[in-house]
């Protein structure tokens, strides 16, 4: 009996998990799925965890539970330190090695701080479940502190700076505005929530730059209705523990800087040498393989994947999901002695949820535009459908229904106590002689 082909899949995000699941349906294969966590995460909803509208369990799912019916998938929780593309070998941080007939690199992405001083140390990215939980606890910590000691408001306790006006930043800012001005007024009756400032900063000239001008105008209106201040054509020069400095020399006192300013490939890409391109992502061929390395595939946010026009596709969940399934199909074809086919992305459109009853959607390749409650309902339906389990879909629907009809439930538990250790005196260095006056 011919031995089964062994496929190593690194990363259990949208790309890696969909690749493994589709390959598991093939006869004569065994799959080792390796991830640093024993769960998969639903990144598009992290901002709702951070805002306290969803619980962490609504957006994270046990890999072993999801894959329990796939006897030919072996899950390993490990941190991959390096890969050898020539031998299709992955080496873990503790020295274990995994070698396969095929190697699938779907290790995902990490925040790109663009070497801005203090950004990596003092801001809160939103690209993992851990990030979302830390941010949720920081938001609650500053609210509790300001409620206990109102003098901290002058030190920026109620100032929230969101860096990046793409989908993640816009959704975070709008939802945070909803939560602060609609949800929390009964929970914090003694806190002057009218003094909350949410500042959305972007070096570009538009909010939601990937959308149409009409959608951008609508998004700005919805953000402003939620009390969000928008500062475009403005970059962040420095992020300190008690303030941020903008490119126009404005200093904003804040202890909560939310980073949605950009992505780059995970650290594993550093070992790929000159085979990486924009964002440190792996350069791949149209069939998702790495040139010169038979049996090695790059998927999802870890790779620069081109669309029909030859331009790189954005780092979207739909791109990752489809590339995962396509990669699996091409591996199956290779095992059968058939050629792989170029990745053909089906563009279903883009959407963003700005707040309760407020969303924009551009559906299909022709970008049919929707706004308001209709787009909001579509957003809920699409995101619920993408969740990994039926239970998760039901739980998310229940949480959204509670929110929509005004009976807020949410998950506002301050369970990361490290976020309570805020150095409130750190904004005093902005008062030195000659320094611009902090806002």
C-alpha positions in Angstrom: 0.0 0.0 0.0 1.4 3.4 -1.0 2.1 5.6 2.0 -0.1 8.6 2.6 1.1 12.0 1.4 2.0 14.1 4.4 1.0 17.8 4.3 2.3 20.3 6.8 0.0 23.3 7.3 1.4 26.2 9.4 -1.3 28.5 10.7 -5.0 27.8 11.6 -6.5 31.0 10.5 -9.0 31.4 7.6 -6.5 30.2 5.0 -4.8 27.3 6.9 -8.0 25.9 8.4 -9.9 25.9 5.2 -7.0 24.3 3.4 -6.7 21.5 6.0 -10.5 20.9 6.0 -10.7 20.6 2.3 -7.6 18.4 2.0 -9.0 16.1 4.7 -11.7 15.0 2.3 -9.0 13.5 0.0 -8.0 9.8 0.2 -4.4 9.0 0.8 -3.4 12.1 2.7 -2.5 12.9 6.3 -2.3 16.5 7.5 -0.4 18.1 10.4 -2.0 21.5 11.3 0.4 23.6 13.5 -0.6 26.8 15.3 0.7 28.6 18.3 -2.8 28.4 19.8 -5.1 25.4 20.2 -8.0 27.5 18.8 -8.8 29.4 15.7 -9.8 33.1 15.8 -12.3 35.2 14.0 -10.4 38.4 13.5 -13.2 40.5 11.8 -15.0 40.6 15.2 -12.1 41.4 17.5 -13.2 45.0 17.8 -16.5 43.9 19.2 -14.7 41.9 21.9 -12.6 44.9 22.7 -15.8 47.1 22.9 -17.4 44.5 25.2 -20.2 43.6 22.9 -19.1 40.0 22.3 -17.4 37.5 24.6 -14.0 36.0 23.7 -15.8 32.6 23.3 -17.9 34.1 20.5 -14.8 34.6 18.3 -12.5 31.7 19.3 -13.1 28.0 18.6 -11.2 24.9 19.7 -9.3 23.4 16.8 -9.6 19.9 18.1 -13.3 20.3 18.5 -13.8 21.7 15.1 -11.7 19.0 13.5 -12.8 16.0 15.6 -14.5 14.3 12.6 -11.4 14.5 10.5 -9.3 11.6 11.6 -6.5 12.4 9.1 -5.8 15.8 10.6 -3.4 16.0 13.5 -3.4 19.2 15.5 -0.2 20.4 17.1 0.1 23.5 19.3 3.6 24.9 18.7 5.4 28.0 17.7 7.2 27.6 14.4 10.6 29.3 14.6 11.9 28.5 11.0 11.1 26.7 7.8 13.3 25.1 5.2 11.6 25.5 1.8 14.0 23.1 0.1 13.1 20.1 2.4 9.6 21.4 3.3 10.5 21.2 6.9 9.2 23.3 9.9 11.2 23.6 13.1 9.4 24.7 16.3 10.8 27.0 19.0 11.7 24.0 21.2 13.5 22.2 18.4 10.9 19.7 17.1 10.8 19.2 13.4 8.0 18.4 11.0 8.8 17.4 7.4 6.2 16.8 4.7 5.6 16.1 1.1 3.9 19.5 0.9 4.4 22.6 3.1 1.6 25.2 3.4 2.6 28.5 4.8 -0.5 30.3 6.2 1.1 31.9 9.3 -1.0 35.1 9.0 -0.1 38.6 9.9 1.0 40.9 12.7 0.7 44.7 13.2 3.1 47.0 11.3 4.1 49.9 13.5 6.3 51.4 10.7 9.1 52.1 13.2 7.1 54.9 14.9 8.7 55.6 18.3 6.7 54.0 21.1 3.9 52.6 18.9 4.8 49.0 19.5 5.2 49.5 23.3 2.4 51.9 24.1 -0.5 51.2 21.7 -3.0 48.4 21.6 -3.2 46.5 18.3 -6.3 44.6 17.3 -5.0 41.6 15.4 -5.4 38.7 17.9 -7.9 37.6 20.6 -5.2 38.4 23.2 -5.0 41.9 21.7 -8.8 42.3 21.9 -8.9 41.1 25.5 -6.1 43.5 26.6 -7.8 46.4 24.9 -11.1 45.6 26.5 -9.5 45.6 29.9 -7.7 48.9 29.3 -10.9 50.6 28.2 -12.7 49.4 31.3 -9.7 50.2 33.5 -9.6 53.9 32.4 -13.4 54.1 32.8 -13.2 52.7 36.3 -10.3 55.0 37.2 -12.1 58.1 36.0 -15.3 57.1 37.8 -13.2 56.7 41.0 -11.1 59.8 40.5 -12.6 62.4 38.1 -9.4 64.4 38.2 -7.9 61.8 35.8 -10.1 63.0 33.0 -7.8 66.0 32.7 -4.9 63.5 32.2 -6.6 61.9 29.2 -8.5 59.1 30.9 -11.5 59.5 28.6 -9.5 60.2 25.4 -9.2 57.3 23.0 -7.0 57.6 19.9 -7.7 55.2 17.0 -4.8 55.1 14.5 -5.9 54.0 11.0 -9.2 54.8 9.2 -9.5 51.5 7.3 -12.2 49.0 8.1 -10.7 47.9 11.4 -10.2 51.5 12.7 -13.5 52.8 11.4 -15.4 49.9 12.9 -13.6 50.2 16.2 -14.2 54.0 16.4 -17.8 53.8 15.5 -18.6 50.9 17.9 -16.7 52.6 20.7 -18.7 55.7 20.1 -21.9 53.7 20.3 -20.8 52.0 23.5 -19.7 55.2 25.2 -22.7 57.3 24.4 -25.5 54.7 24.3 -24.6 51.6 26.3 -22.6 52.8 29.3 -24.7 55.7 30.5 -26.7 53.4 32.8 -23.7 51.4 34.0 -21.6 54.5 34.8 -24.3 57.1 36.0 -21.7 59.2 37.8 -19.2 59.4 34.9 -19.4 62.4 32.5 -19.4 60.3 29.3 -20.1 63.5 27.4 -16.4 64.3 27.9 -15.3 61.1 26.1 -13.2 61.9 23.1 -12.6 59.4 20.3 -10.1 60.6 17.8 -9.6 58.7 14.5 -6.3 59.5 12.9 -5.1 58.6 9.4 -2.4 59.9 7.1 -4.6 59.3 4.1 -7.3 61.6 2.7 -10.4 59.5 3.3 -12.1 57.2 5.8 -12.6 53.7 4.3 -10.3 54.5 1.4 -11.2 51.1 -0.3 -14.9 52.2 -0.6 -16.7 54.6 -2.9 -16.8 58.4 -2.2 -20.5 58.0 -1.4 -19.8 55.3 1.2 -17.0 57.4 2.6 -19.3 60.4 3.1 -21.8 58.2 4.8 -19.2 56.7 7.1 -17.9 60.2 8.1 -21.5 61.2 8.9 -22.2 58.1 11.0 -18.9 58.5 12.9 -19.5 62.1 13.7 -23.0 61.3 15.0 -21.2 59.0 17.4 -18.9 61.7 18.6 -15.8 60.6 16.7 -13.3 63.3 15.7 -11.7 62.6 12.4 -8.2 63.8 11.6 -7.2 62.9 8.0 -3.9 63.7 6.3 -2.4 63.4 9.7 0.2 60.9 10.8 1.3 59.7 14.3 4.9 60.7 15.1 5.2 59.2 18.5 3.1 57.2 21.0 4.1 57.7 24.6 2.5 56.1 27.6 0.5 59.2 28.4 0.1 61.0 25.1 0.5 60.8 21.3 2.2 63.3 19.1 0.7 64.0 15.7 2.5 65.2 12.5 1.0 68.7 13.0 2.8 68.7 16.4 -0.6 68.4 18.2 -0.2 66.5 21.5 -3.2 64.5 22.7 -3.2 63.2 26.3 -4.4 59.6 26.2 -3.7 56.3 27.8 -5.5 54.2 25.2 -4.1 54.3 21.7 -5.7 51.7 19.5 -3.5 50.6 16.6 -5.2 49.8 13.3 -2.6 51.3 11.2 -1.4 48.4 9.0 -0.4 44.8 8.7 2.7 42.8 7.7 3.4 39.1 7.5 4.1 37.2 10.7 7.6 36.9 11.9 8.1 33.6 10.2 8.5 35.4 6.9 11.9 36.7 8.0 13.4 33.3 7.1 12.1 33.4 3.6 14.9 35.7 2.3 14.4 37.5 -1.0 11.2 35.6 -1.7 9.2 38.2 0.3 7.7 41.4 -1.1 5.4 44.1 0.2 4.6 43.9 3.8 7.1 41.1 4.3 4.7 38.7 2.6 5.7 35.7 0.6 5.8 36.3 -3.2 4.0 33.4 -4.8 3.0 32.3 -8.3 -0.6 32.3 -9.7 -1.1 28.7 -8.6 -0.1 29.8 -5.0 3.2 27.9 -5.1 6.6 29.5 -4.3 8.8 29.7 -7.4 11.6 27.2 -7.3 10.2 25.2 -4.4 7.8 22.4 -5.6 5.2 21.5 -3.0 5.5 24.8 -1.1 2.4 27.0 -1.0 1.7 30.5 0.4 -1.8 31.4 1.5 -3.8 34.2 3.1 -2.3 37.2 4.8 1.1 35.5 4.7 1.4 35.8 0.9 1.1 38.5 -1.8 -1.8 37.0 -3.8 -2.6 38.6 -7.1 -6.1 39.2 -8.5 -7.2 39.0 -12.1 -5.7 42.4 -12.8 -2.3 41.3 -11.5 -2.5 43.6 -8.5 -2.2 42.2 -5.0 -5.5 41.4 -3.3 -6.2 43.0 0.1 -5.8 41.2 3.4 -9.4 40.1 3.7 -11.0 37.1 5.4 -12.7 36.2 2.1 -9.3 36.2 0.2 -7.8 34.0 2.9 -10.7 31.6 2.9 -10.8 31.2 -0.8 -7.0 30.9 -1.2 -7.0 28.1 1.4 -9.6 26.1 -0.5 -7.8 26.8 -3.8 -4.5 25.7 -2.4 -6.0 22.5 -1.2 -7.4 21.8 -4.6 -4.1 22.4 -6.3 -2.3 20.1 -3.8 -4.9 17.4 -4.6 -4.3 17.9 -8.3 -0.5 17.6 -7.8 -0.9 14.4 -5.9 -3.0 13.1 -8.8 -0.3 14.1 -11.3 -2.3 17.0 -12.7 -1.2 20.7 -13.0 -2.5 23.3 -10.6 -4.6 26.2 -11.8 -4.2 29.9 -11.2 -6.1 31.3 -8.2 -9.4 32.9 -9.4 -10.7 35.1 -6.6 -14.5 35.5 -6.5 -15.0 39.1 -5.3 -18.2 39.1 -3.3 -17.6 42.7 -2.3 -16.6 44.6 0.8 -18.5 45.9 3.9 -17.9 47.7 7.2 -20.1 48.2 10.2 -19.8 51.7 11.7 -22.3 51.2 14.6 -25.8 50.2 15.5 -28.0 50.3 12.3 -25.1 51.9 10.4 -23.0 50.0 7.8 -21.8 50.2 4.2 -21.6 47.4 1.8 -20.4 47.2 -1.8 -21.6 43.9 -3.2 -20.0 41.9 -6.0 -17.4 42.9 -8.6 -19.7 45.6 -9.8 -19.9 47.1 -6.3 -23.6 47.5 -5.9 -23.8 50.0 -3.0 -25.9 49.6 0.2 -26.0 51.7 3.3 -27.8 51.9 6.6 -30.0 49.2 8.2 -30.0 47.0 5.0 -26.2 47.0 4.9 -26.2 46.4 8.7 -28.4 43.4 8.4 -26.3 42.1 5.5 -23.2 42.6 7.6 -24.6 40.5 10.5 -25.7 37.7 8.1 -22.3 37.5 6.3 -20.3 37.5 9.5 -22.5 35.0 11.3 -22.2 32.7 8.3 -18.4 32.9 8.4 -18.2 31.8 12.0 -16.8 28.3 12.5 -19.6 26.6 14.4 -23.4 26.6 14.6 -23.2 27.3 18.3 -21.0 30.4 17.6 -23.5 31.7 15.1 -26.4 31.3 17.5 -24.5 33.0 20.4 -23.4 35.9 18.2 -26.9 36.4 16.9 -28.2 36.4 20.5 -25.6 39.0 21.5 -26.4 41.2 18.5 -30.1 40.9 19.1 -29.7 42.0 22.7 -27.7 45.0 21.6 -30.1 45.9 18.7 -33.2 45.9 20.9 -31.6 47.9 23.6 -31.2 45.2 26.2 -27.5 45.3 26.4 -25.8 42.2 27.7 -22.2 42.3 26.4 -19.0 41.1 28.2 -17.5 44.1 30.0 -15.4 42.2 32.5 -12.0 43.6 33.5 -10.0 40.4 33.7 -6.6 41.6 32.6 -5.4 43.2 35.8 -2.1 44.4 34.3 -4.2 47.0 32.5 -5.1 48.7 35.8 -1.4 49.7 36.3 -1.7 53.0 34.5 1.0 55.5 35.0 -1.1 58.6 35.2 1.9 61.0 35.7 3.3 60.1 32.3 1.6 63.0 30.6 3.5 65.6 32.7 6.4 65.6 30.3 4.1 67.3 27.7 4.0 70.4 29.9 7.7 71.3 29.5 8.5 74.8 28.4 8.2 75.3 24.7 6.1 72.2 24.2 2.8 72.5 22.4 -0.1 72.5 24.8 -1.7 69.1 25.2 -5.3 68.6 24.2 
